Amino acid sequence: MDLIECCFKFSWTLISYASFITLVNGVKLIEYNNFTFSKSGIIRDGGARYSCSSSFSKGCKAYLHVSANNELLLAKGEHNHDPINILYDVSEWACFMTLVSGVKLIKYMDYTFSKSGNIRDGGARYSCSRKACKAYLHVSADNEILHTQCEHNHEPIRYYLSISEMNVVLRAYEDHDHNPVKYKETKRACFITLATGSVLLMYNGYTFSRGCLIRNGGSRFKCSNAMQKQCKSYIHVSLDNKILYRYCSYVKAIFITVATGAKLLLYKGYTFSKSSPRLKSLRYKCSCVDTKKCKAYVVLNLNNEIVAATDNHNHEPPRYMVTTSGVYVPKFITLTSGVKLLLYDGYTFSKAKPSEKTVRYKCSCTNSKKCKASVMLDYNDIILFASESHNHEPLSYRLTKNGTYMRQNL
């Protein structure tokens, strides 16, 4: 009897079932590979399609197909975000803190969150206290933390408790962009009354109008030019008119030296020359006060800080370029004949035929001395290329009283 060997091939199929979780708000999700999916449609044979929970907020295309028996049929698509952090301990409660301004914040993992909106079932959304940060919390009506997204792009903000009221929290900024504020407890505020009846605070020759209230009954006085000239200076005054502290947004003056050796003040692209000094300040008038009757001026204190300035110029700002020795020279000069020349490295160049994107300037001695030097500029007057192969010495010019230049023969 022949021995018949029968070979049977078995195929084992591992069935994967969907793992469901239920949020405190009653929403039923599928958790798969640390990502969550919500039901988004129906497929054949009674199954369902589940899309990634971040399909709307982050445009994630990942999805699942689940049968009627909760068998996982298909998992397709790659996530474009990190897994969502799910809190399984629903007994975590929000910790609230109150600032001296009365603002109520939630402190979570050393970061603070302020209320930014409402969610369903009476809950609220709390966004990070920093406006540029996208971290947020979802809190129920019973102050339970439902959901967190805590990917912060900054360090936590420091807080400290006040001495007078231990249940009030003060905020302490650590990212100052100015020198420490000086406190003066003994100096009293000096008030003046205008003809309109308005009462202003006078300090160092400047006036301040009353703004908001500060703690302990004091007041904050902002500069009278806060709206008109965007001045950010302010003073805090106590209830008994003592100056607690002040902040003055003064800007340090920048000085340049021109080719004539004169020292000028450079402010917002314009130059100013020193005028008559005062007792506690220095006044600088516009460099074009004689040639163009410009009435703009700048006032400095004794620390060379700009405390006042007018911007009523009646001309365009002069354009300067810096030499290798650090001296500022004009980029363009105008001759008495009206011809405009480019001044570069002591030599003058006249405008040649412009191209589509650049302007070529040839040496002023191209015809007389066959000089082949040239300078290439773009339409923003930025020097792109310079050929310094001059075969002659630089021409000499002198500045006339009307602001134009005249060639002088040596």
MOTATA-V192240 format. One line per field, one symbol per residue. ss: DSSP state (H for helix, E for strand, L for the rest). psi: psi as a letter, one per 20 degrees, with the letter a starting at -180 (. if undefined). A space follows every 10 residues. Layout:
ss->???
psi->???
This chain:
ss->LLLLLLLLLL LLLLLLELEE EELLLLLEEE EELLEEEEEE EELHHHLEEE EELLLLLLLL LLEEEELLLL EEEEEELLLL LLLLLLLLLL LLELLEEEEL LLLEEEEELL EEEEEEEELH HHLEEEEELL LLLLLEEEEL LLLEEEEEEL LLLLLLLEEE ELLLLLLLEE EELLLLLLLL LLELLLLELE EEELLLLLEE EEELLEEEEE EEELHHHLEE EEELLLLLLL LLLEEEELLL LEEEEEELLL EELEEEEELL LLEEEEELLE EEEEEEELLL EEEEEELLLL LLLLLLEEEE ELLLEEEEEL LLLLLLLLLE EELLLLLEEE LEEEELLLLE EEEELLEEEE ELLLLLLEEE EEELLHHHHL LLLEEEEELL LLEEEEELLL LLLLLLEEEL LLLLEEELLL
psi->pqoopppppp oppoppqqoq qprhjipprp poljqqpqpi aparkjaqpp qqikhghjkp jqrqpprhjk pohpoqqpqk rqqpopoinj jpqpoqqprh iippqpoolj qqpqpirqrr kjaqppqqhp hipjqrqppr hjkpogqqnl nqkrqqpqqq qqhhoijppq poqjlqkrqq pppnhhpqqp qqprhiippq pppkiqqpqp crqrrkjaqp pqqikhggjk pjqrppprhk kpogrqppmq ppqpqqprhi iqoqpookiq qpqpbpqagj rpppqqikhg hjkpjqrppq aijkpoiqqq klqkrqqqpq qprhjjppqq hqqprhiipp qpookiqqqq papqahirpp pqqikgghjk pjqrppqajj kpohqpokmq krqqqpqqpr hjirqpppp.
